[in-house]
């Protein structure tokens, strides 16, 4: 589960970098629109905006080399697949070992996390078509998911200590 939490954080970072890669060209375009018009000879005096534009263009080139889009999609797919599998395996394991489930914060948070992963993934086709609403929804769902996951860690640790306490070791 700690791998899934780490993967969630890493996937979020990759998504943030992919977002920056997409947004920097718009920022560069806006800055270029603010540049003074060239004179009759086609020359323009240098301005502080030139340095800012050059810096943003270098950042964009560096981000483009990172291939964050592909990495975000790959890690997101891995997270969804492993996360759903673990979200089902955990309760099944508990039921097989004890003959019952223990409804509580850990179980409910885990179920919510799986649902939020699926909901966030379902927004991807709309995002690919350029929907900012879907994009903001995707970010919001995954932000809530990270918060739930972080909240779930202490409840999971509590369960692990109880399992170790009541397990007879060979």
C-alpha positions in Angstrom: 0.0 0.0 0.0 2.9 2.4 0.6 4.0 1.7 -2.9 0.5 2.8 -4.1 0.7 5.9 -2.0 4.2 6.7 -3.4 3.0 6.0 -6.9 0.0 8.3 -6.4 2.3 11.1 -5.4 4.7 10.4 -8.2 1.9 10.2 -10.8 0.6 13.5 -9.5 4.0 15.1 -9.9 4.3 13.7 -13.5 0.8 15.1 -14.2 1.8 18.5 -12.9 4.9 18.5 -15.1 2.9 17.5 -18.1 0.5 20.4 -17.3 3.4 22.8 -17.1 4.7 21.6 -20.5 1.3 22.3 -22.0 0.8 25.7 -20.4 4.2 27.3 -21.0 3.7 27.9 -24.7 0.5 30.0 -23.9 2.5 32.1 -21.4 5.3 32.6 -24.0 2.7 33.7 -26.5 1.2 36.2 -24.1 4.6 37.7 -23.3 5.5 37.9 -27.0 2.3 39.9 -27.5 3.5 42.5 -25.0 6.7 43.1 -26.9 7.0 46.5 -28.6 6.4 46.6 -32.3 9.5 46.7 -34.5 10.4 50.1 -36.1 10.3 50.8 -39.9 13.6 48.9 -40.3 12.2 45.9 -38.6 14.3 46.3 -35.5 13.1 46.3 -31.9 14.9 47.4 -28.8 15.7 44.6 -26.3 13.4 44.5 -23.3 13.4 42.6 -20.0 10.6 40.5 -21.6 13.2 39.0 -24.0 15.1 37.4 -21.1 11.9 36.1 -19.5 10.7 34.6 -22.9 14.1 33.0 -23.4 14.0 31.5 -19.9 10.5 30.1 -20.4 11.5 28.7 -23.8 14.4 26.8 -22.2 12.1 25.5 -19.4 9.7 24.3 -22.1 12.5 22.5 -24.0 13.7 20.8 -20.7 10.1 19.8 -19.8 9.5 18.4 -23.4 12.6 16.2 -23.0 11.1 14.7 -19.8 8.3 13.0 -21.8 5.9 13.7 -18.8 2.7 12.9 -20.7 3.7 9.4 -21.5 5.1 8.8 -18.0 2.0 10.2 -16.4 -0.2 8.0 -18.5 1.9 4.9 -17.8 2.1 5.5 -14.0 -1.6 6.3 -13.9 -2.5 3.1 -15.7 -0.3 1.1 -13.3 -1.8 2.8 -10.3 -5.3 2.2 -11.5 -4.7 -1.5 -12.2 -2.7 -2.3 -9.1 -4.8 -0.1 -6.9 -8.1 -1.7 -7.9 -6.5 -5.2 -7.5 -5.2 -4.3 -4.0 -8.5 -2.6 -3.1 -10.3 -5.9 -3.8 -7.5 -8.2 -2.5 -7.4 -6.5 0.9 -11.0 -7.1 1.9 -11.0 -10.6 0.3 -7.9 -11.5 2.3 -9.5 -10.2 5.5 -12.6 -12.2 4.9 -10.8 -15.4 4.1 -8.7 -15.1 7.2 -11.4 -14.1 9.6 -14.7 -15.0 8.1 -15.9 -11.4 8.3 -15.1 -7.8 7.3 -14.4 -5.1 9.8 -16.4 -2.0 8.7 -14.5 1.1 9.7 -12.5 4.1 8.4 -9.8 2.0 6.7 -12.3 0.0 4.7 -14.5 3.0 3.7 -11.5 5.1 2.8 -10.1 2.3 0.6 -13.4 1.8 -1.2 -13.6 5.6 -1.8 -10.1 5.7 -3.1 -10.9 2.9 -5.7 -14.0 4.8 -6.8 -12.1 8.0 -7.1 -9.4 6.4 -9.2 -12.0 5.1 -11.5 -13.9 8.4 -11.7 -10.6 10.3 -12.4 -9.7 7.8 -15.1 -13.1 8.2 -16.7 -12.4 11.9 -17.3 -9.4 11.2 -19.5 -11.3 11.0 -22.9 -12.9 14.4 -22.2 -9.5 15.8 -21.2 -8.1 14.6 -24.5 -10.8 16.5 -26.3 -9.7 19.7 -24.5 -12.3 19.9 -21.7 -10.9 22.1 -18.9 -13.8 21.1 -16.7 -12.8 17.4 -17.0 -9.2 18.4 -16.4 -10.0 20.3 -13.2 -12.3 17.5 -12.1 -9.5 15.0 -12.7 -7.1 17.1 -10.6 -9.7 17.6 -7.8 -10.6 13.9 -7.6 -7.0 12.9 -7.4 -6.2 15.6 -4.8 -9.1 14.2 -2.6 -7.7 10.7 -3.3 -4.2 11.7 -2.0 -5.7 13.2 1.1 -7.8 10.0 1.7 -4.7 7.9 1.2 -2.6 9.9 3.6 -5.4 9.7 6.2 -5.7 5.9 5.6 -2.0 5.2 6.4 -2.4 5.4 10.2 -5.5 3.2 10.1 -3.7 0.7 8.0 -0.7 0.7 10.4 -3.1 0.1 13.3 -4.5 -2.9 11.5 -1.0 -4.3 10.7 -0.1 -4.0 14.4 -3.2 -5.9 15.5 -2.6 -8.6 12.9 0.9 -9.0 14.2 -0.3 -9.0 17.8 -2.8 -11.8 17.2 -0.7 -13.9 14.9 1.2 -16.9 16.2 4.5 -17.2 14.5 6.2 -20.5 13.8 
